[in-house]
Amino acid sequence: MTILMIIAACEEKIPTIQNRGDFYDIDTLTIPADSMNFAQAVVNPGIGRSGVLYIGNDKNVFAYTLLKFGKLDNYLPDSIDEFISLKLNLRSGHQYSLNDLSSDSVMIGIFHLKNNGVDPWTEDSSNVNNFNINDNDYSYELLTEFSYSDSDTVVIDLDPGLVSQWYDSDSTNNNYTLVFMQSDTNIAAVQAFHSTESPYYPWLEVTYYEVGDTSLKVSRILPTEDLSIIKYKKPIESSTLLNINSGRASFGVLFFNFEDTLTDENMIIAKADLRLKIDPIQTQQYGEYFSLYISFADSNILMFNDVDSTFFVDPSYDPLTESDRKIFNVSSSVDSVVIDIKSLLQLTTSYEDIKNYGIVLYTVPTFSNISTLSLYNASDQNPAFRPSLRILTMKEQ
């Protein structure tokens, strides 16, 4: 009896916790494509900042490289009796093919640019249209061709008369340009070589005799400037696509209308996935993945055209100036992209008045990736291809 009384007394002292139910209200929201505004824009990048030089000609791009040699007196003595040999040394990066087949041997032509004493280009040109090898103002002659098949180092013999011509020239233009173009257009490949911005820069190796000296001398002449010019053969503008590439520095802007959806500033965004479908026709992948950069943007950069009722991006906006950005690698084998933008949506609920925000999709225009990523936008006729945004929200009860 005593034991039972002790147990009963203990039971009376055990606290009772009331069931408060769920701590949060959880809801799933979907922002449809017709609640998104979008625009396509292009920034003309500086074209001499890359550590990579491209040479190629396939169904997607025509790329050629310019290599300038100047200030020969920095590398050669004042009096040379005879030039014996001239060799061009190139350090290769990689050979890119659209079909991911094994590397093919392609012929590359080296041309001497004839510029009539006027230097036609500079490495810090503002955009790729400042110089066009096919302009009638310039002519070029073939010096030699070489076969390239993705080897580490390429050494090409050139006529030593070329450097002798440069050395003896009395022209006021002391900048001499070599042009590299793929000769065989039957092979769809793009070759990458290291530029002067790379530790594996190209150079000319010159062998010669000085006046009054019978010993053979060797000097290395470094390029003063170089760049690649990439011409895209397919039109990049499309009313139903957002195209992103670095060769033309095109980028896409996608804005979300939240005014009627995220109406509570106390709402917590637990998850937010933006789903984008990839257009396989316009997308051209060189390599295993595409480096897609994502920045957040407010509605100030998006403008409305009253004439045709379309949106466009403020011409002064440059996505490269954005400090808050993240990289998202898109595999070449996928047909869609899912991007987590939870931090963006949480920002929209941090104000008394819910504001509309968006994202900018782009890749850095340094020619380190000549691929094009093409995404269906919100106006596509097929609803399954349009972007969608799925949001998981939580609110404390």
C-alpha positions in Angstrom: 0.0 0.0 0.0 2.8 2.4 0.9 4.5 1.8 -2.5 1.3 2.5 -4.4 0.8 5.8 -2.5 4.4 6.9 -3.4 3.8 6.2 -7.1 0.5 8.1 -7.0 2.2 11.1 -5.4 4.9 11.1 -8.1 2.4 11.0 -10.9 0.7 14.1 -9.6 4.1 16.0 -10.0 4.7 15.1 -13.6 4.0 18.2 -15.7 1.5 18.0 -18.5 2.6 19.7 -21.9 -0.2 21.0 -24.0 -0.1 20.1 -27.7 0.5 23.4 -29.6 0.1 21.8 -33.0 2.5 22.7 -35.9 5.0 25.5 -35.2 4.8 26.8 -38.8 2.3 27.2 -41.6 3.9 25.6 -44.7 2.7 26.5 -48.2 3.9 25.8 -51.7 3.6 28.6 -54.3 4.3 28.5 -58.0 5.2 31.7 -60.0 4.0 30.9 -63.6 5.8 32.2 -66.7 3.1 34.8 -67.4 4.1 36.5 -64.1 7.7 36.9 -65.4 9.1 39.7 -67.5 12.3 39.1 -69.5 14.8 40.8 -71.8 17.9 40.0 -73.8 20.9 42.3 -73.8 24.4 42.4 -75.2 27.6 44.0 -73.7 30.5 44.5 -76.0 33.5 43.2 -74.1 37.1 44.2 -74.3 38.6 41.5 -76.5 42.2 41.3 -75.5 41.9 40.3 -71.8 41.9 36.5 -72.3 44.7 34.0 -71.7 43.3 31.9 -74.5 43.5 32.4 -78.3 40.9 30.7 -80.5 41.3 29.5 -84.1 38.5 27.6 -85.8 35.7 27.3 -88.3 32.6 25.2 -87.7 28.8 25.6 -88.1 28.7 27.8 -85.0 31.7 30.1 -85.0 34.4 31.5 -87.2 37.4 32.4 -85.0 40.7 33.8 -85.9 43.7 35.1 -84.0 45.9 38.2 -84.4 49.5 38.2 -83.1 51.4 41.5 -83.2 55.2 41.9 -83.1 56.7 45.3 -82.5 59.7 46.9 -80.8 62.1 44.5 -82.5 65.0 46.7 -81.3 64.2 45.5 -77.7 65.2 41.9 -78.8 67.7 42.3 -81.6 71.1 44.0 -81.9 71.6 47.1 -84.0 73.5 45.4 -86.8 72.7 42.0 -88.2 74.5 40.5 -91.1 72.2 37.6 -91.9 69.0 35.9 -90.5 69.4 32.1 -90.6 66.1 30.8 -89.3 62.8 31.9 -87.8 60.5 29.7 -85.7 57.1 30.4 -84.2 56.4 28.6 -80.9 52.8 28.1 -79.8 51.7 26.5 -76.6 48.3 24.8 -77.1 45.4 24.6 -74.7 42.8 22.3 -76.1 40.9 21.4 -79.2 37.1 21.8 -78.8 34.7 19.8 -81.0 30.9 20.2 -81.0 30.4 16.4 -81.3 32.9 15.4 -78.6 34.7 13.1 -81.0 38.5 12.5 -80.7 40.7 15.3 -81.7 41.2 15.7 -85.5 44.2 17.0 -87.3 43.4 20.3 -88.9 45.3 22.7 -91.1 45.9 26.2 -89.9 47.2 29.0 -92.1 49.5 31.7 -91.0 49.1 35.0 -92.9 51.0 38.2 -93.0 48.7 41.2 -92.6 49.3 44.0 -95.1 48.2 47.2 -93.4 49.9 49.9 -95.6 51.8 51.4 -92.7 48.7 51.9 -90.5 48.3 49.8 -87.4 44.6 48.6 -87.7 44.0 47.1 -84.3 44.9 47.1 -80.7 44.4 44.6 -77.9 42.2 46.9 -75.8 39.7 47.5 -78.6 36.3 48.0 -77.2 34.6 45.2 -79.2 35.0 42.6 -81.9 33.6 44.8 -84.6 36.5 47.3 -84.5 38.6 45.1 -86.8 37.4 42.6 -89.4 39.9 40.5 -91.3 37.6 40.6 -94.3 37.5 44.3 -94.6 38.6 45.6 -98.0 41.0 48.0 -96.3 43.4 45.2 -95.4 45.0 42.4 -97.3 47.0 39.4 -96.2 49.3 36.8 -97.8 49.7 33.2 -96.8 53.1 32.5 -95.3 52.7 28.8 -94.4 50.3 26.2 -93.1 50.8 23.7 -90.2 48.9 20.7 -89.0 47.5 20.8 -85.5 46.1 17.8 -83.5 45.9 18.9 -79.9 49.6 18.6 -79.1 51.2 20.4 -76.2 53.7 22.6 -78.2 53.7 23.6 -81.8 56.9 24.8 -83.5 56.4 26.3 -87.0 59.2 27.1 -89.4 58.8 30.5 -91.1 60.9 32.1 -93.8 63.6 34.2 -92.1 63.1 36.7 -94.8 60.0 37.8 -92.9 61.9 39.1 -89.9 64.6 40.5 -92.1 61.8 42.5 -93.9 60.6 43.8 -90.5 64.1 44.5 -89.3 65.0 46.5 -92.4 61.7 48.3 -92.8 61.7 52.1 -92.9 58.0 52.2 -92.4 56.6 54.5 -89.7 54.5 51.5 -88.6 56.7 49.2 -86.6 54.0 46.8 -85.6 53.7 43.6 -87.7 50.8 41.3 -87.5 50.5 37.5 -88.1 46.9 36.2 -88.7 45.9 32.6 -87.9 42.9 31.0 -89.6 41.8 27.4 -90.0 42.3 26.4 -93.6 40.3 23.2 -93.6 36.6 24.0 -93.0 35.5 20.4 -93.4 36.4 19.6 -89.8 34.2 21.2 -87.1 36.7 22.0 -84.4 38.1 25.0 -82.6 41.7 25.2 -81.4 42.8 27.0 -78.3 46.3 28.4 -77.7 47.8 30.3 -74.9 48.1 34.1 -75.3 50.5 36.7 -74.0 48.4 36.9 -70.9 49.2 33.3 -70.0 52.5 32.0 -68.5 52.7 29.8 -71.6 52.9 32.8 -74.1 53.9 32.4 -77.8 57.2 33.7 -79.1 59.4 33.9 -82.2 62.8 32.3 -82.1 65.3 34.0 -84.4 68.8 32.7 -85.3 71.2 35.1 -86.9 74.8 36.4 -87.4 75.8 39.8 -86.2 78.0 42.0 -88.4 81.6 41.1 -87.8 80.8 38.0 -85.6 81.0 34.4 -86.8 79.2 32.9 -83.8 75.5 32.0 -84.3 73.2 34.0 -82.0 69.6 33.2 -80.9 67.0 35.7 -79.7 63.5 35.3 -78.5 60.9 37.9 -79.7 57.8 38.2 -77.7 54.4 39.5 -79.1 53.4 43.0 -78.0 49.7 42.2 -78.3 47.3 39.4 -79.3 43.6 38.7 -79.4 41.0 36.4 -80.9 38.0 37.6 -82.9 35.0 35.3 -82.8 32.2 35.7 -85.3 29.0 33.8 -84.5 27.3 32.4 -87.6 23.8 31.9 -86.0 21.7 34.9 -85.1 21.7 35.2 -81.3 18.4 37.3 -81.0 15.2 35.3 -80.6 11.8 36.3 -79.3 11.4 33.0 -77.4 14.9 32.4 -76.1 17.4 33.8 -73.7 20.9 33.3 -75.1 24.0 33.6 -73.0 27.5 33.5 -74.3 30.8 35.1 -73.8 31.9 35.7 -77.4 29.2 38.4 -77.7 28.7 38.9 -74.0 25.0 38.4 -74.4 23.0 37.9 -71.2 19.4 37.3 -70.2 17.3 39.1 -67.5 14.3 37.5 -65.9 12.1 39.4 -63.5 9.4 37.9 -61.2 6.2 39.7 -60.2 5.6 39.0 -56.5 3.2 41.7 -55.6 0.2 39.3 -55.5 2.1 36.3 -54.2 4.6 37.1 -51.5 2.4 39.5 -49.5 3.7 38.9 -46.0 7.0 40.3 -44.8 7.2 37.8 -42.0 7.2 34.9 -44.4 10.3 32.7 -44.4 11.5 31.3 -47.8 12.5 27.7 -47.1 13.2 26.8 -50.7 12.9 28.4 -54.1 13.8 26.6 -57.3 13.9 28.3 -60.7 13.4 25.8 -63.5 14.7 26.7 -66.9 14.5 24.5 -70.0 17.5 24.4 -72.5 16.9 24.7 -76.2 19.1 22.0 -77.8 19.1 23.7 -81.3 20.7 27.0 -80.4 22.8 25.7 -77.5 26.4 25.0 -78.6 28.6 23.4 -75.9 32.4 23.3 -76.3 33.7 21.3 -73.3 32.0 19.5 -70.4 30.0 22.3 -68.9 28.9 25.9 -69.3 29.9 28.5 -66.6 26.6 30.3 -65.9 26.8 33.3 -63.6 23.8 34.5 -61.6 23.4 38.0 -60.1 20.4 39.6 -58.5 19.0 42.8 -59.9 16.2 45.2 -59.0 13.6 46.5 -61.3 15.5 49.7 -62.1 17.4 48.0 -64.9 14.3 46.8 -66.7 12.5 49.3 -69.0 9.3 49.1 -71.0 9.0 50.0 -74.7 5.6 51.6 -75.2 5.8 51.2 -79.0 5.9 47.4 -79.1 5.0 46.6 -75.5 8.2 44.8 -74.7 10.8 45.1 -72.0 14.4 46.0 -72.6 17.5 46.3 -70.4 19.0 49.7 -69.5 21.8 50.1 -72.0 24.2 51.3 -69.3 23.8 48.2 -67.2 26.7 45.8 -67.2 26.4 42.5 -65.3 30.1 42.3 -64.7 29.9 45.2 -62.3 27.7 43.1 -59.9 29.7 42.1 -56.8 27.1 39.7 -55.5 27.1 36.8 -57.9 27.5 33.1 -57.9 28.5 30.5 -60.5 26.4 27.6 -61.6 28.0 25.0 -63.9 25.6 23.6 -66.5 26.5 20.2 -67.8 26.5 19.6 -71.5 24.4 16.5 -71.1 21.3 18.0 -69.4 18.2 19.5 -71.0 17.2 21.7 -68.1 18.6 23.8 -65.2 17.3 24.1 -61.7 18.7 27.1 -59.8 18.3 27.8 -56.1 17.4 31.5 -55.6 16.1 31.3 -52.0 18.3 34.2 -50.9 16.8 36.4 -53.6 13.3 35.7 -52.6 14.0 36.2 -48.9 15.2 39.7 -49.9 11.9 40.5 -51.4 10.1 39.8 -48.2 12.4 42.1 -46.1 10.5 45.3 -47.0 7.2 46.7 -45.9 6.1 46.7 -49.5 6.8 43.5 -51.4 9.0 44.5 -54.4 9.6 42.7 -57.7 13.1 41.4 -58.2 14.9 39.4 -60.8 18.0 37.6 -61.8 20.6 38.2 -64.5 22.0 35.2 -66.3 25.3 35.6 -68.0 28.9 34.3 -68.4 32.1 36.3 -68.1 33.1 37.6 -71.6 36.8 36.8 -71.6 36.6 34.3 -74.4 37.6 31.5 -72.0 34.4 29.8 -73.0 33.0 30.3 -76.5 29.9 28.1 -75.8 26.4 29.4 -76.1 23.7 28.4 -73.6 20.2 29.0 -75.0 17.2 28.9 -72.6 13.5 29.1 -73.4 11.9 32.2 -72.1 8.4 33.0 -70.7 6.9 33.6 -74.2 7.4 30.2 -75.6 4.3 28.6 -77.2 4.9 25.4 -75.3 4.0 25.8 -71.6 6.2 22.9 -70.7 9.3 24.9 -72.0 8.6 28.1 -70.1 10.4 29.0 -66.9 8.7 28.3 -63.6 9.5 29.2 -60.0 8.5 26.9 -57.2 8.6 28.3 -53.6 8.3 26.6 -50.3 7.2 29.2 -47.6 7.1 28.9 -43.8 5.4 31.2 -41.3 5.5 30.9 -37.6 2.0 30.4 -36.0 
